[in-house]
Amino acid sequence: MDEGFLRLSRRFFSNEMWKVAREFSECEAWLDLIQSARFEATDKAYSELIGGREISYSRGQYPASISFLMKRWQWSEKKVRYFLAKLKKRGMITTCNKQGMTVITLCNYDEYNPVKGKGEDIGRGIDNNKEISELNNALGELRAELRATAEKMAKKMEELGQARGNKKKKDKEIDNNNPPIPPEGEGINIKSRSVFESYVKSTFDTDYYWTEKDAGSMSKLLKKISFSRNQKGMPVDDDSLLYALQSLLSSIHDDWILKNFSVAIINSKYNEIVNQARNGNKDKAGNSDSDRKAVIRTTATYNIDK
């Protein structure tokens, strides 16, 4: 029979049969929630210090952490969470975590523990609590959904930013197809590039692909030549430096440098090239001793190791 009540004294839960250590069944766990929920009928919420937090709860509610229920029922965390989720799905309880601890509200609590003479009013109060709890749950779900949407939008914006960055990078690479000239300015910067490219064309019968790195290396190379000539009291006007650059290029006979001929290599091997000319080593092109002396005179020695 589904009608009527089976009266059960609360003293039953103090009996040693109930208190015996054991793993609770789901039925016992549900019964434990009913008997543990606050019974007193009052309009004011009851406050209690639990786990260092002041928790407020009303009739039909029970503050209990997952770890507490695990120990009380001797269940695993997974089993406790599954059981509470099942009760929520069946409309038997609602939960709220706004106070930093799970507060369980038993739906229709007055059906299990009616207050004589106040059944209808209390029932209405419990229904209101249920509606409030359901609204809080819906609000929590809405906030979670909004957070997820915001994260998706942020990720999308980041992807769009990366796409724009890649487009700019691609455009820059396209622009780089036009070889840069030496450092900004007229005169020797442009002329030095022309001297170098002409030498490569006449010596190797190929065009030299000028890069931004070459521009910087050529500027450093000209500074070395200028410094060397200054040390010897030699002129450092544009024509003199370009003549010295031409002489330096003509003096190169090292196999490795010739195979890896570039402005950067010549700049890094400047001392070695000048020293080879000074030591009188004959290059493969058959430069005469007078040619080598001309290189030494025009470039002088710039010892970058000192």
C-alpha positions in Angstrom: 0.0 0.0 0.0 1.3 3.4 -1.0 -1.0 5.4 1.3 -0.5 6.4 4.9 2.7 6.4 7.0 4.9 4.0 8.8 5.8 5.8 12.0 9.5 5.5 12.8 10.9 7.1 15.9 14.0 9.2 15.5 15.5 7.1 18.4 15.8 4.4 15.8 18.9 6.2 14.4 20.5 6.1 17.8 20.1 2.3 18.0 23.3 0.2 17.8 21.8 -1.7 14.8 21.8 1.6 12.8 25.2 2.7 14.1 27.1 -0.5 13.3 30.0 0.2 10.9 29.1 -0.9 7.4 28.8 0.1 3.8 25.4 1.7 3.3 22.9 0.6 0.7 21.3 3.3 -1.5 18.1 2.9 0.5 20.0 3.4 3.8 21.8 6.4 2.3 18.4 8.0 1.3 16.9 7.3 4.7 20.0 8.8 6.3 19.5 12.0 4.3 15.9 12.3 5.4 16.7 11.8 9.1 19.8 14.1 8.9 18.0 17.1 7.2 17.0 19.9 9.5 13.5 19.2 11.0 12.6 22.4 12.9 10.0 24.5 11.2 11.1 28.2 11.3 11.1 31.1 8.9 14.7 31.9 9.8 17.7 30.0 8.5 19.9 28.2 11.0 23.6 29.0 10.9 26.3 26.6 12.0 30.1 26.6 11.8 31.1 23.7 9.7 34.6 23.1 8.5 35.7 26.6 9.3 32.7 28.1 7.4 29.5 29.5 8.7 26.8 27.6 6.8 23.1 28.7 6.8 20.4 26.1 6.0 16.7 25.7 6.7 14.1 23.0 7.3 14.6 20.1 4.8 18.2 21.0 4.1 21.4 19.2 5.0 24.9 20.6 4.6 27.3 17.8 3.8 30.5 17.6 1.8 31.3 14.8 -0.5 34.2 13.6 1.7 31.9 13.6 4.7 29.3 11.4 3.0 32.1 9.1 1.7 33.2 8.5 5.2 29.7 8.3 6.6 28.4 5.8 4.0 31.8 4.1 3.4 31.4 4.8 -0.3 33.9 5.9 -3.0 33.7 9.5 -4.2 32.4 8.3 -7.6 29.6 6.4 -5.9 28.6 9.4 -3.8 28.5 11.7 -6.7 26.6 9.2 -8.8 24.0 8.7 -6.1 23.4 12.4 -5.6 23.2 12.9 -9.3 20.6 10.2 -9.6 18.5 11.7 -6.8 18.6 15.1 -8.5 17.6 13.6 -11.8 14.6 12.0 -10.2 13.6 15.3 -8.6 14.2 14.0 -5.0 16.9 16.5 -4.1 18.6 19.7 -5.3 22.1 20.9 -4.3 23.7 24.3 -3.9 27.4 25.1 -3.4 27.3 28.9 -3.1 28.5 28.8 0.6 31.6 26.7 -0.2 29.9 23.5 0.9 27.2 21.3 -0.7 23.8 22.0 0.9 21.4 19.3 0.0 17.7 20.2 -0.1 15.1 17.4 0.1 12.2 18.0 -2.3 8.8 17.6 -0.7 10.5 17.1 2.7 7.2 17.7 4.5 5.8 14.5 3.0 8.4 12.6 5.0 8.4 14.8 8.2 5.1 16.7 8.4 4.5 19.3 11.1 1.1 18.9 12.7 -1.2 21.7 11.9 1.2 23.4 9.5 1.4 20.9 6.8 0.2 23.1 3.9 2.2 26.1 4.9 5.4 24.1 5.4 4.8 22.3 2.2 4.5 25.6 0.4 7.8 26.7 2.0 9.6 23.6 0.9 8.3 24.0 -2.6 9.6 27.6 -2.6 13.0 26.3 -1.5 13.0 23.8 -4.2 12.1 26.5 -6.8 14.9 28.7 -5.5 17.4 25.8 -5.6 16.3 25.0 -9.1 16.7 28.6 -10.1 20.2 28.7 -8.6 21.1 25.5 -10.5 19.8 27.0 -13.7 21.8 30.2 -13.1 24.9 28.1 -12.4 24.4 26.2 -15.7 23.8 29.5 -17.6 27.0 30.9 -16.1 28.9 27.8 -17.2 27.4 28.0 -20.7 28.4 31.7 -20.9 31.9 31.0 -19.8 32.2 28.3 -22.4 30.9 30.6 -25.1 33.3 33.3 -24.0 36.2 30.9 -24.2 35.1 29.8 -27.7 34.9 33.4 -28.8 38.4 34.2 -27.3 39.8 31.1 -29.1 38.2 32.2 -32.3 39.6 35.7 -31.9 43.0 34.3 -31.2 42.8 32.1 -34.4 41.8 35.2 -36.4 44.7 37.1 -35.0 47.1 34.3 -35.9 45.6 34.2 -39.4 46.2 37.9 -39.8 49.7 37.6 -38.5 50.4 34.8 -41.0 49.0 37.0 -43.8 51.3 39.8 -42.8 54.3 37.5 -42.6 53.4 36.1 -46.1 53.1 39.6 -47.5 56.5 40.5 -45.9 58.0 37.4 -47.5 56.6 38.5 -50.9 58.1 41.9 -50.4 61.5 40.3 -49.5 61.5 38.9 -53.0 62.8 42.3 -54.0 66.5 42.3 -52.7 67.2 45.1 -50.3 69.9 47.6 -51.0 72.7 48.4 -48.5 71.8 50.6 -45.5 69.7 53.6 -46.4 71.5 56.4 -48.1 73.1 57.4 -51.4 76.7 57.3 -52.6 78.9 54.5 -51.4 76.2 52.3 -50.0 74.6 51.8 -53.5 77.9 51.9 -55.3 79.5 49.2 -53.1 76.7 46.8 -54.0 77.2 47.6 -57.7 80.9 46.9 -57.3 80.3 43.6 -55.6 77.6 42.4 -58.0 79.7 43.3 -61.0 82.6 41.4 -59.7 80.5 38.3 -59.1 79.0 38.5 -62.6 82.4 38.9 -64.3 84.2 36.3 -62.1 81.6 33.6 -61.7 79.3 34.4 -64.7 76.2 34.5 -62.4 74.0 37.0 -60.8 74.3 37.6 -57.0 71.1 37.5 -55.0 71.5 40.5 -52.6 69.9 40.1 -49.2 69.2 42.3 -46.2 72.1 40.5 -44.4 74.4 41.4 -47.2 73.5 45.0 -46.8 74.5 45.0 -43.1 77.7 42.9 -43.8 78.8 45.3 -46.6 78.4 48.3 -44.2 80.6 46.5 -41.7 83.2 45.6 -44.4 83.4 49.2 -45.6 83.9 50.3 -42.0 86.8 47.9 -41.6 88.5 49.0 -44.8 88.0 52.7 -43.7 89.4 52.1 -40.3 92.5 50.2 -41.8 93.2 53.1 -44.2 92.8 55.7 -41.5 95.4 53.9 -39.4 97.8 54.2 -42.4 96.9 57.8 -43.0 95.4 56.9 -46.4 92.3 58.7 -47.9 88.9 57.3 -47.1 86.7 59.1 -49.6 84.1 57.1 -51.4 86.2 56.5 -54.5 89.2 55.3 -52.4 87.1 52.9 -50.4 85.4 51.5 -53.5 88.8 51.0 -55.1 90.1 49.2 -52.0 86.9 47.0 -52.0 87.6 46.1 -55.7 91.2 45.2 -54.8 90.2 43.2 -51.8 87.8 41.1 -53.9 90.4 40.5 -56.6 92.9 39.2 -54.0 90.7 36.3 -52.8 92.1 32.9 -53.8 91.0 30.7 -50.9 89.1 27.7 -52.3 86.5 27.7 -49.5 85.8 31.4 -49.7 85.4 31.2 -53.5 83.0 28.3 -53.1 81.0 30.2 -50.5 81.4 33.6 -52.0 79.2 36.2 -50.2 79.5 39.6 -48.5 79.0 38.0 -45.1 81.8 35.5 -45.6 84.2 38.1 -46.9 83.4 40.4 -44.0 84.0 37.6 -41.5 87.3 36.5 -43.2 88.6 40.1 -43.8 91.8 39.7 -41.7 92.5 36.3 -43.2 92.2 37.6 -46.8 94.4 40.6 -46.1 97.0 38.5 -44.2 97.1 36.0 -47.1 97.8 38.9 -49.5 100.5 40.2 -47.1 102.2 36.8 -46.8 102.6 36.7 -50.6 100.7 33.4 -51.2 99.9 33.2 -54.9 96.2 32.8 -55.7 94.7 30.6 -58.3 93.9 33.5 -60.6 97.7 34.2 -60.9 97.8 37.6 -59.2 101.3 39.1 -59.3 103.3 40.1 -56.3 102.7 43.8 -57.3 98.9 43.1 -57.2 99.1 41.7 -53.7 101.1 44.6 -52.5 98.4 46.9 -54.0 95.8 45.0 -51.9 97.8 45.6 -48.8 98.4 49.2 -49.6 94.7 49.9 -50.4 93.1 48.0 -47.5 95.9 47.9 -44.9 95.5 45.5 -42.0 92.4 45.5 -39.7 93.0 43.0 -36.9 89.6 42.3 -35.4 91.1 39.9 -32.9 92.8 42.7 -31.0 
